[in-house]
């Protein structure tokens, strides 16, 4: 009996198209800091408006377009109160976002 050159797993599906805007915005995750749930999302800064500046609520330093950072908000309150943090500053952040 001859050998079959067909996969036993069946047909492969085509991979989903890569959404570059979603890749630039990063993956949204939920983290707990103390008893507060935060939603955080990494941001490359590449898609920021030209001349746009943010102030990090942890160190009060400013940064603008092209600087990778974290956008975070208290999950319960929603993204309307989101803040932009330096990535390292958010890892050290312990508190509420006002």
Protein Blocks (a to p, Z undefined) as FASTA:
>chain_A
ZZdfbdfkbpadddddddfklmmnopaddddehjaccdddddehlmpcehiacddfklop
acdehiacdddddfknopmlgccddfklmmmpgcddZZ
